[in-house]
């Protein structure tokens, strides 16, 4: 009896990864937080990128790290200084939580960020996505990181009829974890790539299937090609 928990055939999963990684090597943006594995700098980028466009974060990211280059510098800073450095980026609760995180890591963990997602989720402002992102992008662990962009890509590619519910979200996370390559370096590239695809090609406004590198192994892409072919 086939395993109903697997939403694709193994060949589709492998081909999805292969095509996506090849596309990312050619078209992935050179973003400053992609040049580091420092967990503090990765955490800063993840907090800033919550509900904020990449283009807006780039300038703030460099300036913030110029002022607080290490987690110790941030932990020792007064709240007013942190808020001032965040000025203009909005959603100031993120700055407050990042400051709390820095103080807790310095006070309770000797300034060393944990690499385990379960431990990361115990830190202020760190949810399931951020824990997975820091674990993967800083420590190259094989962890899924499902943000809005990733959820959209996986839903369109593998679960176009998935309900917008707790069970639907659980299914997306399960699929994301199954898709992530086993080797840490490949896991890093894959998670960056699928986020990039959702940001640039498979956007919320339009699914640009004609430009998508994985449309041939995507349920939505295949359906659209079939419909276009009948016209």
C-alpha positions as CSV (number, residue, x, y, z in Angstrom):
1,X,0.0,0.0,0.0
2,X,1.4,3.4,-0.9
3,X,2.4,5.8,1.9
4,X,-0.3,8.5,1.8
5,X,1.8,10.8,4.0
6,X,4.1,11.5,1.1
7,X,2.5,14.0,-1.2
8,X,4.7,13.4,-4.2
9,X,6.8,10.7,-5.8
10,X,10.4,10.6,-4.8
11,X,11.5,11.6,-8.3
12,X,9.5,14.8,-8.2
13,X,11.1,15.7,-4.9
14,X,14.6,15.1,-6.2
15,X,14.0,17.0,-9.4
16,X,12.4,19.9,-7.5
17,X,15.5,20.2,-5.3
18,X,17.9,19.9,-8.3
19,X,16.1,22.5,-10.4
20,X,15.7,24.9,-7.6
21,X,19.3,24.7,-6.5
22,X,20.6,25.1,-10.0
23,X,18.4,28.2,-10.5
24,X,19.5,29.7,-7.2
25,X,23.2,29.3,-8.0
26,X,22.6,31.4,-11.1
27,X,20.0,33.9,-9.9
28,X,20.2,34.2,-6.1
29,X,20.8,37.7,-4.8
30,X,24.0,38.6,-3.1
31,X,22.5,39.7,0.3
32,X,24.8,40.6,3.2
33,X,23.3,38.1,5.6
34,X,24.0,35.3,3.1
35,X,27.8,36.0,3.5
36,X,27.9,35.0,7.2
37,X,27.3,32.0,9.4
38,X,27.6,34.1,12.6
39,X,24.4,33.3,14.6
40,X,24.0,36.8,16.0
41,X,24.2,38.4,12.6
42,X,21.8,35.8,11.2
43,X,19.4,36.5,14.0
44,X,19.5,40.2,13.4
45,X,18.6,39.7,9.8
46,X,15.8,37.3,10.6
47,X,14.3,39.8,13.1
48,X,14.6,42.6,10.6
49,X,13.1,40.7,7.7
50,X,9.9,39.9,9.6
51,X,7.1,41.7,7.7
52,X,9.7,44.0,5.9
53,X,11.0,43.9,2.3
54,X,14.6,42.9,1.7
55,X,15.4,46.2,-0.1
56,X,14.4,48.1,3.0
57,X,16.3,45.9,5.4
58,X,19.7,46.0,3.6
59,X,20.6,49.5,4.7
60,X,19.4,49.1,8.2
61,X,21.1,45.8,8.7
62,X,24.6,47.2,8.0
63,X,24.0,50.3,10.1
64,X,22.7,48.3,13.0
65,X,25.6,45.9,13.0
66,X,28.0,48.9,12.7
67,X,26.6,50.2,16.0
68,X,26.2,46.8,17.7
69,X,28.8,44.5,16.0
70,X,28.4,41.6,18.5
71,X,25.7,40.2,20.7
72,X,27.6,41.5,23.7
73,X,27.5,45.0,22.4
74,X,23.7,44.7,21.9
75,X,23.2,43.2,25.3
76,X,25.0,46.0,27.0
77,X,23.2,48.8,25.1
78,X,20.4,50.8,26.8
79,X,16.9,50.2,25.3
80,X,16.7,53.8,24.0
81,X,19.9,53.2,21.9
82,X,18.5,50.0,20.4
83,X,15.2,51.7,19.6
84,X,17.1,54.7,18.0
85,X,19.1,52.3,15.8
86,X,15.8,50.6,14.7
87,X,14.2,54.0,13.9
88,X,12.5,53.9,10.6
89,X,12.3,50.2,10.2
90,X,9.0,49.9,12.1
91,X,7.5,47.1,14.2
92,X,9.5,48.1,17.2
93,X,8.5,45.0,19.1
94,X,11.1,43.2,17.0
95,X,13.9,45.4,18.3
96,X,12.6,44.9,21.9
97,X,12.6,41.1,21.5
98,X,16.0,41.1,19.8
99,X,17.5,43.1,22.7
100,X,15.9,40.8,25.2
101,X,17.3,37.8,23.3
102,X,20.8,39.3,23.4
103,X,20.7,40.0,27.1
104,X,19.4,36.5,27.8
105,X,22.0,34.8,25.7
106,X,24.8,36.8,27.3
107,X,23.5,36.4,30.8
108,X,22.5,32.7,30.7
109,X,24.6,31.2,27.8
110,X,27.9,33.0,28.0
111,X,27.0,34.8,24.8
112,X,26.7,31.6,22.8
113,X,23.6,31.2,20.7
114,X,22.2,27.6,20.8
115,X,22.1,25.6,17.6
116,X,19.2,23.4,18.6
117,X,15.8,24.7,17.3
118,X,14.0,23.6,20.5
119,X,16.4,25.7,22.6
120,X,16.3,28.6,20.2
121,X,12.5,28.7,20.5
122,X,12.9,29.4,24.2
123,X,14.5,32.7,23.4
124,X,12.5,35.9,23.3
125,X,10.8,36.6,19.9
126,X,11.8,33.3,18.4
127,X,9.0,31.2,16.9
128,X,9.1,28.0,14.8
129,X,10.2,29.7,11.6
130,X,13.0,31.9,13.2
131,X,14.3,28.9,15.1
132,X,14.6,26.9,11.9
133,X,16.1,29.7,10.0
134,X,18.8,30.4,12.6
135,X,19.6,26.7,13.0
136,X,20.0,26.3,9.2
137,X,21.5,29.6,8.2
138,X,24.0,29.9,11.1
139,X,24.7,26.3,11.9
140,X,23.8,24.5,8.6
141,X,21.4,22.1,10.3
142,X,18.9,20.2,8.3
143,X,15.8,22.2,9.4
144,X,12.8,23.5,7.6
145,X,12.1,27.3,7.7
146,X,8.6,28.0,6.5
147,X,7.9,31.7,6.2
148,X,5.1,33.2,4.0
149,X,7.1,32.8,0.8
150,X,8.0,29.2,1.5
151,X,4.5,28.3,2.5
152,X,3.2,29.8,-0.8
153,X,5.7,27.9,-2.9
154,X,5.0,24.5,-1.2
155,X,1.3,25.0,-1.3
156,X,1.3,25.8,-5.0
157,X,3.8,23.1,-5.9
158,X,2.6,20.2,-3.8
159,X,-0.7,21.1,-1.9
160,X,-2.8,23.4,-4.0
161,X,-5.9,22.3,-2.2
162,X,-4.5,22.3,1.3
163,X,-6.9,24.0,3.8
164,X,-5.9,27.2,5.5
165,X,-6.0,25.6,8.9
166,X,-3.8,24.1,11.6
167,X,-3.8,20.7,9.8
168,X,-2.9,22.4,6.5
169,X,0.0,24.3,8.2
170,X,1.2,21.1,9.7
171,X,1.2,19.4,6.3
172,X,3.2,22.3,4.8
173,X,5.8,22.0,7.5
174,X,6.0,18.2,7.1
175,X,6.5,18.7,3.3
176,X,9.2,21.4,3.9
177,X,11.1,19.1,6.2
178,X,11.0,16.2,3.8
179,X,12.3,18.5,1.0
180,X,15.3,19.9,2.8
181,X,18.5,18.1,1.7
182,X,20.3,16.0,4.2
183,X,23.7,17.7,3.9
184,X,24.0,20.9,5.9
185,X,25.5,23.0,3.2
186,X,22.8,21.9,0.7
187,X,20.1,22.5,3.4
188,X,21.4,26.1,3.7
189,X,21.2,26.6,-0.1
190,X,17.8,25.0,-0.5
191,X,16.1,27.0,2.2
192,X,17.6,30.2,0.8
193,X,16.6,29.2,-2.7
194,X,12.9,28.4,-1.9
195,X,12.6,31.7,-0.1
196,X,14.1,33.4,-3.1
197,X,11.7,31.7,-5.5
198,X,8.8,32.9,-3.4
199,X,10.1,36.4,-3.3
200,X,11.0,36.8,-6.9
201,X,9.0,34.3,-9.1
202,X,6.2,32.6,-7.2
203,X,4.9,35.8,-5.6
204,X,1.7,36.5,-3.8
205,X,0.4,38.7,-6.6
206,X,1.2,36.4,-9.5
207,X,2.7,32.9,-10.0
208,X,5.1,33.5,-12.9
209,X,5.1,29.9,-14.0
210,X,6.6,30.7,-17.4
211,X,9.8,31.9,-15.6
212,X,9.7,29.3,-12.8
213,X,12.6,26.7,-12.7
214,X,10.4,24.1,-11.0
215,X,7.2,24.5,-12.9
216,X,7.7,21.1,-14.5
217,X,7.5,19.4,-11.1
218,X,4.8,21.8,-9.6
219,X,1.2,20.9,-9.5
220,X,0.1,24.4,-10.2
221,X,2.7,24.9,-13.0
222,X,1.7,21.6,-14.7
223,X,-2.0,22.5,-14.5
224,X,-1.4,26.0,-16.0
225,X,0.7,24.5,-18.8
226,X,-2.1,22.0,-19.5
227,X,-4.7,24.7,-19.7
228,X,-2.5,26.9,-21.9
229,X,-1.9,24.0,-24.2
230,X,-5.6,23.4,-24.7
231,X,-6.3,27.0,-25.7
